[in-house]
């Protein structure tokens, strides 16, 4: 008898990281869709080395989060031009 492999479900932590990878701010109301312990998952991601920034969301008692991506430098003009072609504007 052989065991069937079952696809694994993405973890809450990987779902949160996927959301934050766009580099935009996300309010806690978005993150809570991934579970009530989203702050613990953010702490785990930070412990793994991800630079996740947080900021109070205006006068409301909530926070917003984003993944800071380091600036990428290009060694040659061709790579820089390819980057510019992929900009969303």
ABEGO torsion letter per residue (X at the ends): XBBBBBBBBBBAAAAAAAAAAAGBBBBAAAAAAAEAAAAAAAAAAAAAGBBBBBBBBEABABBBBBBBBBBBBBABAAAAAAAAAABAX
